């Protein structure tokens, strides 16, 4: 069972959880979620002998922060340092994937591998946003301007959980309830006005040598899919997968598809697998 941690750093209480022993795997959540989106993967990997870590970035989940100058990359470095993690495999979704890329560029010696799910890229430009996505984003912005948090949350669930091209409500049950709960916290959080953003990573991603798994849902926004396709060409050591019938959060929506893919990649990168663990137990 994962153990919670709290790190006091630069005006924030960064809250997260960790479990297991072995090679570190650090999970970085999407911009419409918090660390709870990775609960299924945290448990599965800890059971396979990995040291798993997830935390809520500023503005999300249980992390508390004053409105002070901050940088998500510096916060990530602080989390790793406080947990005595020199190098890790970073698993990031959306904005979390963009953060993982920024870290890999800044600290290649600390990056064992990358798993990028529907990833953003800092400074990415020139990707066309289609009419369906634009309409949803404008509707959500309109609702937020009028203080209608619940309406904005439901619109963003349509865009990011269901996918923007079908009917709202495609994904139901506990997964939808969790999405709405996570995103509501972010939407209600006081605005942080002093974020210091890293330099553009868009023109530098080709220099990343770490083995990388690229995952995107076929129902995700077209610009996200286009970024996925370009990264598959730019990253020399990348393996790219499109998951059918899933949108922006395939690890949350379809862990039955995502988890085996993640474990297979980790085993290939680390040489660690179930057979090794069973042999250790027999000894």
Buried (B, 14 or more C-beta within 10 A) or exposed (E): EBEEBEBEBBBBBBBBBBBBEBBBBBBBBBBBBBBBBBBBBBBBBBEBBBBBBBBBBBBBBBBBBEEEEBBBBBBBBBBBEBBEBEBBBBBBBBBBBBBBBBBBBBBEEBBBBBBBBBBBBBBBEEBEEEEBBEEBBEBBEEBBEEEBBEBBBBBBBBBBBBBBBEEBEBBEEEBBEBBBEBBBBBBEBEEBEEEEEBEEBBEBBEEBEBBBBBBBBEBBBBBBBBBBBBBBEBBEEBBBBBBEEBBBBBBBBBBEBBBEBBBEBBBBBBEBBEEBBEEEEEE
